[in-house]
């Protein structure tokens, strides 16, 4: 594994709505730990289910909910084993609830861990487009196992995350809570401003107005992938195509084309 066990070890819990780019948080943590950290990512265990191929044939696009209990058990087992051995750990989540972060932080603190939480602060339209792009990329690779995220599931996290993060801040369980944008810029640290909740900064970023030209490259990438996957008939494609046209031409008087909220 190439990682060292430590007397003073840290747990990093990651948070952020689907599509926000939580993987980029690993760079900041790798720099902080000089690379001496193990990432536990629930998603990586899903395709390791012993009956994965059979379940894909049986359930097709619904396979994820049938293999998640297995990946959850794998994640819990790894957390227990590696924390007993004293490794720095990164555990990815969303922040949709407070129960799991509190339970995990409490358990690892009892084993001598310093617990931290790093969260992505990304405008909701950017992260929602991120879920679409991720799905189209995965679909091109394997349509049966492409992981779709509904807008409803995305928006639930967007709605709950600021308040949940404030709740976690108040518990005092975390030595540092940080907010990062997609460029890797730190927007907030509870060490630097312990009396200030992360909630206002996160809400401001989630609801920040994004200019069309800022998301134009993303829209163009997604449109190209949707054409490749022959998804031109979906409401999402029509909304993205219409938005791209509006960035190049004077807007039409009216349109009945379905619209993605925020575009």
C-alpha positions as CSV (number, residue, x, y, z in Angstrom):
1,X,0.0,0.0,0.0
2,X,3.0,2.3,0.5
3,X,1.3,4.3,3.3
4,X,2.7,4.8,6.8
5,X,0.8,4.3,10.1
6,X,0.9,7.3,12.3
7,X,0.7,8.1,16.0
8,X,-1.0,11.4,15.2
9,X,-3.5,10.5,12.4
10,X,-6.3,12.4,10.7
11,X,-9.7,11.6,9.3
12,X,-10.9,13.8,6.4
13,X,-14.6,13.6,5.6
14,X,-15.5,15.1,2.2
15,X,-18.8,16.7,1.4
16,X,-20.6,18.4,-1.4
17,X,-23.6,17.9,-3.6
18,X,-23.5,15.4,-6.5
19,X,-21.5,16.7,-9.4
20,X,-19.6,19.3,-7.4
21,X,-16.2,17.7,-8.0
22,X,-15.4,16.3,-4.6
23,X,-12.5,14.3,-6.0
24,X,-10.5,17.6,-6.4
25,X,-10.5,17.9,-2.6
26,X,-8.1,15.0,-2.5
27,X,-5.3,17.2,-4.0
28,X,-5.5,19.6,-1.0
29,X,-5.4,16.7,1.4
30,X,-2.5,14.9,-0.4
31,X,-0.5,18.1,-0.1
32,X,-1.4,18.5,3.6
33,X,-0.4,14.9,4.3
34,X,2.5,14.6,1.8
35,X,0.5,11.9,0.1
36,X,0.4,9.7,3.2
37,X,-3.3,9.1,3.1
38,X,-5.7,6.3,2.0
39,X,-8.9,7.2,0.2
40,X,-12.0,5.1,0.9
41,X,-14.5,5.6,-1.9
42,X,-17.7,3.7,-1.7
43,X,-18.3,3.8,-5.5
44,X,-15.1,1.9,-6.2
45,X,-16.5,-1.2,-4.4
46,X,-19.8,-1.4,-6.4
47,X,-18.3,-3.2,-9.4
48,X,-16.5,-5.6,-7.1
49,X,-19.8,-7.2,-6.0
50,X,-19.2,-11.0,-6.6
51,X,-22.4,-11.2,-8.7
52,X,-22.0,-7.8,-10.4
53,X,-22.4,-9.0,-14.0
54,X,-25.5,-11.1,-13.3
55,X,-27.1,-8.2,-11.4
56,X,-26.4,-5.8,-14.3
57,X,-28.2,-8.2,-16.7
58,X,-31.1,-8.5,-14.2
59,X,-31.6,-4.9,-13.1
60,X,-29.8,-2.9,-15.8
61,X,-29.9,0.8,-14.9
62,X,-31.4,0.1,-11.4
63,X,-28.4,-2.1,-10.5
64,X,-26.9,0.5,-8.2
65,X,-29.5,0.3,-5.5
66,X,-29.0,-3.5,-5.4
67,X,-25.2,-3.4,-5.0
68,X,-25.0,-0.4,-2.6
69,X,-25.6,-2.5,0.5
70,X,-22.5,-4.5,-0.5
71,X,-20.4,-1.4,-1.1
72,X,-21.6,0.0,2.2
73,X,-20.4,-3.1,4.1
74,X,-17.1,-3.0,2.3
75,X,-16.7,0.7,3.2
76,X,-17.5,0.1,6.9
77,X,-15.2,-2.9,7.1
78,X,-12.3,-0.9,5.6
79,X,-12.9,2.1,7.9
80,X,-12.8,-0.2,10.9
81,X,-9.7,-2.1,9.8
82,X,-7.6,0.8,8.6
83,X,-8.5,3.1,11.5
84,X,-7.5,0.3,13.9
85,X,-4.1,0.3,12.1
86,X,-3.6,4.1,12.4
87,X,-3.6,5.3,8.8
88,X,-4.7,8.8,7.6
89,X,-8.1,8.3,5.9
90,X,-10.2,10.2,3.4
91,X,-13.9,9.2,3.3
92,X,-16.1,10.7,0.6
93,X,-19.8,11.6,1.3
94,X,-22.3,14.3,0.4
95,X,-23.5,15.9,3.6
96,X,-27.1,15.1,2.8
97,X,-27.5,14.1,6.5
98,X,-25.6,14.8,9.7
99,X,-25.9,11.3,11.2
100,X,-23.2,9.5,9.3
101,X,-20.5,12.3,9.7
102,X,-21.2,12.5,13.4
103,X,-21.1,8.7,13.9
104,X,-17.9,8.3,11.8
105,X,-16.1,11.3,13.5
106,X,-17.1,10.1,17.0
107,X,-15.9,6.6,16.3
108,X,-12.5,7.6,14.9
109,X,-12.0,10.2,17.6
110,X,-12.3,7.4,20.1
111,X,-9.4,5.7,18.3
112,X,-7.2,8.9,18.6
113,X,-8.0,10.5,15.3
114,X,-8.1,14.3,14.6
115,X,-11.3,14.7,12.5
116,X,-11.7,17.3,9.7
117,X,-14.3,18.0,7.1
118,X,-13.6,19.5,3.7
119,X,-16.6,20.5,1.5
120,X,-17.0,21.7,-2.1
121,X,-18.7,25.1,-2.5
122,X,-19.9,25.1,-6.1
123,X,-22.9,26.9,-7.8
124,X,-25.8,24.5,-8.0
125,X,-26.1,24.9,-11.8
126,X,-22.5,23.9,-12.3
127,X,-22.8,20.8,-10.1
128,X,-26.1,19.8,-11.8
129,X,-24.4,20.0,-15.2
130,X,-21.6,18.0,-13.7
131,X,-24.0,15.1,-12.9
132,X,-25.2,15.1,-16.5
133,X,-21.7,15.2,-17.9
134,X,-20.6,12.3,-15.6
135,X,-23.6,10.2,-16.7
136,X,-23.0,10.8,-20.4
137,X,-19.3,10.0,-20.0
138,X,-20.1,6.7,-18.1
139,X,-22.8,5.9,-20.6
140,X,-20.4,6.1,-23.5
141,X,-18.2,3.6,-21.6
142,X,-20.9,1.2,-20.5
143,X,-24.6,2.1,-20.8
144,X,-25.7,-0.6,-18.4
145,X,-23.7,0.7,-15.4
146,X,-23.8,4.5,-16.1
147,X,-24.6,6.2,-12.8
148,X,-27.5,8.7,-13.3
149,X,-28.3,11.3,-10.6
150,X,-31.8,12.7,-10.6
151,X,-32.2,16.4,-10.3
152,X,-34.3,15.8,-7.2
153,X,-31.5,13.9,-5.5
154,X,-29.0,16.7,-6.4
155,X,-31.3,19.4,-5.1
156,X,-32.0,17.7,-1.8
157,X,-28.3,17.9,-1.0
158,X,-28.1,21.5,-2.2
159,X,-31.1,22.4,0.1
160,X,-29.8,20.6,3.2
161,X,-26.0,21.0,3.0
162,X,-25.6,24.5,4.4
163,X,-27.8,23.8,7.5
164,X,-26.2,20.4,8.0
165,X,-22.7,21.9,7.9
166,X,-23.7,24.5,10.4
167,X,-25.0,21.7,12.7
168,X,-21.7,19.9,12.3
169,X,-19.8,23.1,13.0
170,X,-21.7,23.5,16.3
171,X,-20.9,19.9,17.5
172,X,-17.2,20.8,17.9
173,X,-16.3,17.4,16.6
174,X,-14.1,18.8,13.7
175,X,-10.8,20.5,14.3
176,X,-11.3,22.2,11.0
177,X,-14.1,22.6,8.5
178,X,-13.1,24.0,5.1
179,X,-14.8,25.1,2.0
180,X,-13.1,24.9,-1.4
181,X,-14.1,26.0,-4.9
182,X,-13.4,23.9,-8.0
183,X,-10.1,25.8,-8.6
184,X,-8.8,24.6,-5.3
185,X,-9.2,28.0,-3.6
186,X,-10.0,27.8,0.1
187,X,-13.0,30.0,0.8
188,X,-13.5,29.3,4.5
189,X,-11.8,27.6,7.4
190,X,-13.2,27.2,10.9
191,X,-9.7,27.4,12.3
192,X,-9.3,30.9,10.8
193,X,-12.8,32.1,11.8
194,X,-14.1,29.8,14.6
195,X,-16.9,32.1,15.6
196,X,-18.3,32.3,12.0
197,X,-20.5,29.5,10.7
198,X,-19.7,28.1,7.2
199,X,-23.3,28.3,6.3
200,X,-23.4,31.9,4.8
201,X,-20.3,31.3,2.6
202,X,-21.7,28.0,1.3
203,X,-25.1,29.4,0.6
204,X,-23.6,32.3,-1.3
205,X,-21.6,30.0,-3.5
206,X,-24.4,27.5,-4.1
207,X,-26.8,30.3,-5.2
208,X,-24.2,32.4,-7.0
209,X,-25.3,33.5,-10.5
210,X,-23.2,31.9,-13.2
211,X,-22.8,33.7,-16.5
212,X,-23.6,31.8,-19.7
213,X,-20.1,32.3,-21.0
214,X,-18.7,30.6,-17.9
215,X,-20.6,27.4,-18.4
216,X,-20.5,27.5,-22.3
217,X,-17.5,25.1,-22.5
218,X,-19.3,22.6,-20.2
219,X,-22.5,22.9,-22.2
220,X,-20.6,22.2,-25.4
221,X,-18.8,19.2,-24.0
222,X,-22.1,17.7,-22.7
223,X,-23.9,18.4,-26.0
224,X,-21.2,16.6,-27.9
225,X,-21.4,13.6,-25.6
226,X,-25.2,13.5,-25.8
227,X,-25.0,13.5,-29.6
228,X,-22.5,10.6,-29.4
229,X,-24.8,8.7,-27.1
230,X,-27.9,9.5,-29.3
231,X,-29.6,11.3,-26.4
232,X,-30.9,14.3,-28.5
233,X,-34.5,13.4,-27.7
234,X,-34.1,14.1,-23.9
235,X,-35.4,17.3,-22.3
236,X,-31.9,17.9,-20.9
237,X,-30.4,17.9,-24.4
238,X,-33.0,20.3,-25.7
239,X,-32.5,22.7,-22.9
240,X,-28.7,22.6,-23.3
241,X,-28.9,23.0,-27.1
242,X,-31.3,26.0,-26.6
243,X,-29.0,27.6,-24.1
244,X,-26.0,27.3,-26.4
245,X,-27.9,28.8,-29.3
246,X,-29.0,31.7,-27.0
247,X,-25.3,32.4,-26.2
248,X,-24.6,32.9,-29.9
249,X,-27.8,34.5,-31.3
250,X,-30.4,37.0,-30.2
251,X,-32.9,35.2,-28.0
252,X,-36.2,34.2,-29.6
253,X,-39.4,35.9,-28.4
254,X,-40.6,32.8,-26.7
255,X,-40.0,29.1,-26.6
256,X,-41.8,26.0,-25.3
257,X,-38.6,24.0,-25.2
258,X,-38.0,22.3,-21.8
259,X,-35.7,24.3,-19.6
260,X,-33.2,23.1,-16.9
261,X,-33.7,25.3,-13.9
262,X,-30.8,27.8,-13.6
263,X,-29.9,27.7,-17.3
